[in-house]
Amino acid sequence: MLKIENLHVKLEEEDKQILKGLSLEVPAGQVHAIMGPNGSGKSTLSYVLSGRDGYEVTEGSATLDGESLLDMEPEERAAAGLFLAFQYPVEIPGVGNMTFLRTAVNAQRKARGEEELSSGDFLKLVRTKAAELQISPDMLKRPVNVGFSGGEKKRNEILQMAMLAPRMCIMDETDSGLDVDAMRLVSDGVNALRSPERSFLVITHYQRLLNHIQPDVVHIMANGRIVKSGGPELALQVEQQGYGDLLAEVG
Amino acid sequence: MTATIDLEVREGVDRETVETVQNMGSYKYGWETEIEMDYAPKGLNEDIVRLISQKNNEPEWMLEWRLEAYRRWLTMTEPKWAMLNYPEIDYQDQFYYARPKSMEVKPKSLDEVDPKLLATYEKLGIPLKEQMILAGVEGASPSPAMDMAIAATEGRRVAVDAVFDSVSVGTTFKEELAQAGVIFCSISEAIREHPELVKKYLGSVVPQSDNFFATLNSAVFSDGSFVYVPKGVKCPMELSTYFRINAENTGQFERTLIIADKGSYVSYLEGCTAPKRDTNQLHAAVVEIVVLEDAEVKYSTVQNWFPGDEEGKGGIYNFVTKRADCREARAKVMWTQVETGSAITWKYPSCILRGDESQGEFYSIAIANNMQQADTGTKMIHLGRNTRSRIVSKGISAGKAQNTYRGLVTMHPRATNSRNYTQCDSLLIGDQCGAHTVPYIEVKNTSSRVEHEATTSKVDDDQLFYCRQRGMDEEEAVALVVNGFCREVLQALPMEFAMEAQSLVAISLEGSVG
C-alpha cells in the first residue's frame, strides 16, 4: 500500500534537514504506529506525504500502490485515497460542516470520474456515520471546527475519514487532547473502518491509544529516521522505559 | 405550446438571435447576440435628448424634465473623489440610444417567440419559462426548451422584466400582478400609462441635480422598470429585472422607480450581464425607492457586468446612484448587493431614514479580481427618531484589484435614540491587491449610538491545505473559504439568488491563486 524509501526532506525556507533517509512500508490491511520523541520528524512525515507546502524532498520516494505521491497535488493524493487526520484541525468560519463534507466527497468522486452523490444519499450516509461517532445534528450544521471542543474536532476528523473512505489513513496525534470517553469513540470509529483493503499509519506519543487501536507493527522514529520496528510490545516498552534506553541501544 | 401562456413580449424581440458561444473563459456571460440595431447618432446634445424622448413616445412634461437635467449636467463636473483610476471618459464618443430594429414584431404568444431568444434568456438565467410553466402549462413538456426549464425550476414564482440594451423586451405575469393591484412595467410604459405616479415620485429621491452621473441619467435614460405596490398589498411574487448591455460603444442608462405604498411589501431582484469586449462601456443607472408608512422593500442585486480581462482591457464602467427614501414612519428597506463584475464600480446604495422608527439595512459582497477597481458602500442618513440601520460589508480583493468600502452614517439632531451598527470585513487573496475602508460618521445628537467594526484578513494557507487534503482543488477551496466569509450577506439574499451568487463568487475568483 504505502511505501516510503530513503526519504530526505528539508524545510524550504531554511537549511534544516528534518527527514534523513526514512524508509517504511505499510502493507494493505495493516495498522502501523509511529512513536518517537518530540522533534523526531513525525508530523513532518505526515505533511510531506499529504503534500503541504514548505517542505522540499531532496532524495527518496513515497508511493501509494506504486503511484508516486510526491508528484501529485494535495487534492490528487486525497482522490487517490490518502487521508490525513490533522493534529490541529483547521477552523473555517461561515462554512457549514455538512457543506464542507459534501463538497469534499463530491470533489473526490469527480476527480475519480464517479457520479456525485445525491443529496438524499449523502444525508443518509452522513447521518448514520455521525450517529456512530455521537456527532450531533447541531455539530453538522455548525461551521467547520469553529467553537468545537478538542474532542469534537477529533471526532469530526474521523467523521470525515468515514465519509471519504480513504485506503490509506494517516492519523497525526489524534489522541492528543482527548479524554477517556472521546478516545474510545475515536478508536471505535477507526476500528470500524479497519478492513483488508485499508491501511493506517498512526502517529502518537502514547501507548494508551494503541490499547484501543491494536497495531500490527510499531516503529520508533528518531532524528528523521525509523530506528527500530517491532510488535505492539515495543510500544509498551516505550511507555515503561521512555525513549532513552531504546535510543541508546540503537546508537 | 399552449395559448394560455401569460407572456407578453413587447418590442425588440429579434429573429436573428444567434447561437451563443460556450466556454468563453471565466466570464460566462461574455457572448453577444447579433441583432440589427437602431442607433441614435453618436454624442450628446439637446437633439439626442429630444430623440430619446420621442422614441419612447413621451409626453411634453417628460421631455422638459430631461432637458432641464441635460442643461444642468452641462454645468457639472465628473466626481473624482473615489479611489478609482481610469482614463478620461469622452461623453461625445458614446451612443446614447440603441434598440433592436424589429420593433414591429410583437409576438403575442410563445408560438411566435424565437426559440433562440428563449435560449438567450436561458443562458442569462432569466426564469421567463419558469413563469410560463407556472402560468398554465405545468406538467406539460411540449418542447426540449421546456424540459430544460422544468429541470431548472425550483417552483418559485418570479415576475421578470428584461431590459436588452436600452429597451425593455418583456414583462411576465402582468395580469396576475394587476389583479393584486401591483403595477410592474417598463418605466417608458409607466410614463405613458401612469403619469400621475411618475410625476409625483420621479426625481423625488434622486433629484435631477443630485450628482454628475445621476443627472446624466436623468437626461438620457432610455428605459428601466417601474413598480407600484398599493396600500396594504403584499406583492404576490418576487419581481425581477435583468439588464443586459449588448450593443457596442453604447451607454446604458436605465432608471428604476419603486413605490411601496402604506403597509405594502415587495421583494425586487436585479441581475446584470454584458458581452466581453475590449473597449469600455459606460453604465450610469439610477434606482429610486419610495417607502411609505409601514411598508417594506427588499432590493437585491447580483451585478455581473463584464469586468475586463486579466490585463484590465475592456469592462463596464459602472456609475450607479441607488437610494431609498423611508419617507414615513416604520418604513423599512433592505439593500443586498453582490458586486462581482465591472472594471470600475462607483456605487453607494443609500437609505434616507426620514420616518420615525424607520429602518435601513445594507448587505454587500464586493469582489474585485485582476485589474478591477471597486469603490462601493452605503449612506445611512438618520433623520427620524428611533431609526435603525445596519451595514454588513464584505470586500474581497484578489489579483491586482483595489477594493474600497466608503460609507457614511449620519445622525441628525432630530434623529434621537437612533442606532447604527456597521461591520466591515476585508479579505485579501495574494499579495498584490488592496483593501481600503473609509467610513464617515457624523453624530449630531447625544442619544444616538453608532458602532463600527472592521477587520482585514488574508485567506489562510492552513485553511486551503485542509480543504485540498480533503480533495478540493485550489480554486474550489478558495471559493469555499470566501463563501464562508460572505455567509452573512449570502443569507440575506433570496434563495435562488443566493445559489447564483455562490457560484458567481467561485467564477469571479478563478485564476486568483497559484
Interface residues (C-beta under 8 A of the other chain):
Chain A: S50 G51 R52 D53 E73 P74 E75 R77 A78 A79 F83 L84 F86 P89 V90 E91 I92 P93 G94 V95 T99 F100 T103 A104 V105 A107 Q108 A111 P143 Q160 L164
Chain B: D460 D461 D462 Q463 F465 Y466 C467 R468 Q469 R470 G471 M472 D473 E474 E476 L480 V481 N483 G484 F485 C486 R487 E488
